[in-house]
Amino acid sequence: MSRGVYRRYGFTATNSNRRHGEVESMGRERELDPRVSAIAQYGYRLRYYRKKANLSQDALGARFGVTGQMIGHIETAKRPTTPEMSKGFDELFGLDAYFEELWWHVRREQTPSWFRDYVAAEARAASIRLFDPLMIPGLLQTEAYAREVLRAGQPEDKLEQLVAARLARQEMLQREEPPWLVFVISEFALRRMVGNPDIMRDQYARLLELAERPNITIHVLPDNAAVYPSGGLTIFSFDEAPDLGYAEAVRGQGVLIEQRKSIEVLRVEFDLVRSAALSADASVDLIRSLMEGT
């Protein structure tokens, strides 16, 4: 479990209280209306089962390596949790995958509607080929990098939910049989300063660690490459289903592509980009040099 997702921050009342049907009770705790949203139902039921087990927030948090304050944020729908913690709640309270299944509804709720089909395809793909000209892809991002990328215009509670949802997509990397992944990242995206040098140094280290895995290949498209793709693209391949494609549109809000001819165009474009990119070994060398020079 990544403890970074559950870092400590001060308790403040926000407009999210009203969004999730949170109302003041006679005591210091706030009550949620579980009918309002999946994350409100999650918090409401967690509080119910915690109290039924006669556990304080601090005592429950200690079992999962987080603070009682963090448990309080989950119970008031200010912060999401993880599939590992959800499974732990089920085991602790003797439930049959209740929180584990509810977590998927929370995750879907936190994913923008235009991006949900992409996330669903990503989760069941046997292999993924992806090119990103602007950013390091979400599946490869560190928590700190993701937070900086998603920060603009977001209130703190919403930001943390978006970060948690992005990191949750990386669960596929830990499967016993993870998908085959081929990434082409532009040199511009690698050199683009996101946050500060420490964030970039950790992000480079993360890329180097992932590049060592047998199912992950990372290529860098140099700035002087003689190909000029119009935007990012993804090709999903499945064991027993036709390929799906995805091409970014305005503000990244693309759509899944099912038409065979359109997907073939994406395959050709990806192959052209990959053929113009550095080899996997040369790409690793470039990333390492960037890390050492940061």
C-alpha positions in Angstrom: 0.0 0.0 0.0 1.3 3.4 -0.9 1.5 5.5 2.2 2.1 8.6 0.2 -1.5 8.7 -0.9 -2.5 9.1 2.7 -0.3 11.9 3.8 -1.4 14.1 6.6 -3.1 17.4 6.0 -5.3 19.7 8.1 -9.0 19.1 8.5 -11.1 21.8 6.9 -14.7 22.1 6.0 -15.2 22.5 2.2 -18.0 22.7 -0.3 -17.5 18.9 -0.8 -19.6 18.6 2.4 -22.7 19.7 0.6 -21.8 17.8 -2.6 -21.7 14.6 -0.7 -24.8 15.3 1.4 -22.8 15.9 4.6 -24.6 17.7 7.4 -23.7 18.7 10.9 -24.8 16.4 13.7 -25.1 17.3 17.4 -21.6 16.0 18.0 -18.4 16.9 16.4 -18.7 14.3 13.7 -20.4 15.0 10.4 -23.0 12.7 9.0 -23.2 11.6 5.3 -26.2 10.8 3.2 -25.2 7.5 1.7 -27.7 7.9 -1.2 -25.8 10.9 -2.7 -22.7 9.3 -4.1 -20.6 6.1 -4.0 -17.9 7.8 -2.0 -20.5 9.1 0.5 -21.9 5.5 0.9 -18.3 4.2 1.4 -17.6 6.7 4.2 -21.0 6.2 5.8 -20.6 2.4 5.9 -17.0 2.6 7.1 -18.1 4.7 10.0 -20.9 2.2 10.8 -18.7 -0.9 10.8 -15.9 0.9 12.7 -18.3 1.8 15.5 -19.9 -1.6 15.4 -16.4 -3.1 16.0 -15.9 -0.5 18.8 -12.8 1.0 17.2 -11.7 4.6 17.3 -10.5 6.3 14.1 -7.0 6.2 15.5 -7.2 2.4 16.3 -8.6 1.6 12.8 -5.9 3.8 11.2 -3.2 2.1 13.1 -4.1 -1.2 11.6 -3.5 0.2 8.1 -0.5 2.4 8.7 -2.5 5.7 8.4 -3.6 8.3 10.9 -7.0 8.5 12.5 -7.4 11.8 10.8 -7.0 10.0 7.5 -9.8 7.6 8.5 -11.9 10.6 9.4 -11.3 12.0 5.9 -12.5 8.8 4.3 -15.5 8.6 6.5 -16.5 12.2 5.5 -15.9 11.6 1.8 -13.0 14.0 1.7 -10.5 11.4 0.6 -10.8 8.1 -1.4 -9.1 4.9 -0.3 -7.3 2.1 -2.2 -8.3 -1.5 -3.3 -5.8 -2.9 -0.8 -7.3 -1.0 2.1 -10.8 -1.8 1.0 -10.0 -5.5 1.0 -8.5 -5.1 4.5 -11.7 -3.5 5.7 -13.7 -6.5 4.4 -11.3 -8.9 6.1 -11.4 -6.9 9.4 -15.2 -6.6 9.5 -16.0 -10.1 8.1 -17.6 -8.8 4.9 -17.9 -10.5 1.6 -15.9 -8.1 -0.6 -18.4 -5.3 0.2 -15.8 -2.4 0.4 -13.7 -4.0 -2.3 -16.6 -3.9 -4.8 -17.8 -0.5 -3.6 -14.3 0.9 -4.2 -14.8 0.3 -8.0 -18.0 2.4 -8.0 -16.1 5.1 -6.2 -13.3 4.9 -8.8 -15.7 5.1 -11.6 -17.5 8.1 -10.0 -14.2 9.9 -9.7 -13.2 9.3 -13.4 -14.5 12.0 -15.8 -17.4 10.6 -17.9 -15.5 11.1 -21.2 -12.5 9.0 -19.9 -14.4 6.1 -18.3 -14.4 3.9 -21.5 -10.7 4.5 -21.8 -10.0 3.4 -18.2 -12.3 0.3 -18.7 -10.4 -0.7 -21.8 -7.0 -0.1 -20.1 -7.9 -2.3 -17.2 -8.7 -5.4 -19.4 -6.2 -5.0 -22.2 -3.6 -7.7 -22.8 -1.2 -5.2 -24.4 -1.1 -1.4 -24.7 0.9 0.7 -27.1 0.9 4.4 -26.2 2.5 7.6 -27.5 2.3 10.9 -25.5 3.9 14.0 -26.9 3.3 16.3 -23.9 3.5 14.4 -20.6 4.8 11.3 -19.1 1.9 8.8 -19.3 -0.4 8.4 -16.3 0.5 4.7 -15.9 4.1 5.7 -15.3 3.7 8.8 -13.2 4.8 9.1 -9.6 2.3 10.5 -7.1 4.0 13.8 -6.9 4.2 14.2 -10.6 0.6 13.3 -11.0 -0.4 15.8 -8.3 1.3 18.6 -10.1 -0.2 17.7 -13.5 -3.7 17.6 -12.1 -3.4 20.5 -9.7 -4.6 23.4 -11.9 -8.0 24.7 -10.9 -8.8 21.9 -8.5 -9.8 22.3 -4.8 -7.7 20.3 -2.5 -10.3 17.5 -1.8 -11.0 17.1 -5.5 -7.3 17.1 -6.4 -6.6 14.2 -3.9 -9.5 12.2 -5.4 -8.1 12.7 -8.9 -4.6 11.7 -7.8 -5.9 8.6 -6.1 -7.9 7.6 -9.1 -4.8 8.0 -11.4 -2.6 6.0 -9.1 -5.3 3.3 -8.8 -5.0 2.7 -12.6 -1.4 1.6 -11.9 -2.7 -1.5 -10.1 -2.4 -3.4 -13.3 1.4 -3.1 -13.1 1.3 -5.3 -10.0 -0.7 -8.2 -11.4 0.7 -11.7 -11.6 0.2 -11.5 -15.4 0.5 -7.8 -16.2 -0.2 -6.5 -19.8 2.6 -5.9 -22.3 3.2 -2.2 -22.4 5.1 -0.2 -25.0 5.4 3.5 -24.4 6.9 6.2 -26.7 7.4 9.5 -24.8 8.6 12.7 -26.5 11.9 14.2 -25.4 9.9 17.4 -24.8 7.7 15.6 -22.3 10.8 14.2 -20.5 12.5 17.6 -20.3 9.4 19.5 -19.3 9.7 20.7 -15.7 6.7 19.5 -13.7 6.8 20.8 -10.2 10.4 21.0 -9.2 13.7 19.2 -9.8 13.1 16.8 -6.9 9.8 15.7 -8.4 11.5 15.2 -11.8 14.4 13.3 -10.3 12.0 10.9 -8.6 10.0 10.6 -11.8 13.1 9.7 -13.9 14.0 7.1 -11.3 10.5 5.6 -11.6 10.9 5.4 -15.3 14.2 3.6 -15.0 12.8 1.1 -12.5 9.8 0.4 -14.8 12.0 0.0 -17.8 13.7 -2.9 -16.2 10.5 -5.0 -16.1 10.2 -7.5 -18.9 6.7 -6.5 -19.9 7.5 -2.7 -20.2 9.4 -1.0 -23.0 10.0 2.7 -23.0 11.2 4.6 -26.0 12.0 8.3 -26.3 11.1 10.3 -29.4 14.0 12.8 -29.8 13.2 16.4 -30.6 14.9 16.2 -33.9 12.9 13.2 -35.1 11.5 13.6 -38.6 7.9 12.7 -37.6 5.2 15.1 -36.5 2.2 13.3 -34.9 -0.8 15.5 -34.3 -1.4 14.2 -30.8 -1.3 11.4 -28.4 -2.7 8.0 -29.2 -3.2 4.6 -27.6 -3.9 1.1 -29.1 -5.5 -1.5 -26.8 -5.2 -5.2 -27.8 -7.2 -8.0 -26.1 -7.0 -11.7 -25.8 -10.4 -12.4 -27.3 -11.7 -9.2 -28.7 -10.8 -6.7 -31.6 -8.3 -3.9 -30.9 -9.6 -0.5 -29.7 -7.9 2.8 -30.4 -7.9 6.1 -28.7 -6.8 9.5 -30.1 -6.6 12.6 -28.1 -8.8 15.5 -29.1 -9.4 19.0 -27.6 -8.1 19.2 -24.0 -7.3 15.5 -24.2 -11.0 14.5 -24.3 -10.7 11.9 -27.0 -13.0 8.9 -27.7 -12.4 5.2 -28.1 -12.2 4.1 -31.7 -13.6 0.8 -32.9 -13.5 1.2 -36.7 -10.9 -1.1 -38.2 -9.7 1.4 -40.8 -9.3 4.1 -38.2 -7.4 1.8 -35.9 -5.1 0.8 -38.7 -4.3 4.4 -39.2 -3.3 4.6 -35.5 -1.2 1.5 -35.9 0.7 3.0 -38.8 1.2 6.3 -36.9 2.4 4.5 -33.8 4.8 2.4 -35.9 6.2 5.5 -37.6 6.7 7.2 -34.2 8.3 4.1 -32.7 10.7 3.6 -35.6 11.9 7.2 -35.3 12.4 6.9 -31.5 15.6 5.9 -29.7 16.1 2.3 -28.9 15.0 1.1 -25.5 18.7 1.0 -24.3 19.4 4.5 -25.7 16.2 5.8 -24.2 17.2 4.5 -20.8 20.6 6.2 -21.1 18.9 9.5 -21.9 16.5 9.2 -19.0 19.4 8.4 -16.7 21.4 11.4 -17.9 18.4 13.7 -17.3 18.1 12.3 -13.8 21.8 12.8 -13.0 21.7 16.3 -14.4 18.6 17.4 -12.4 
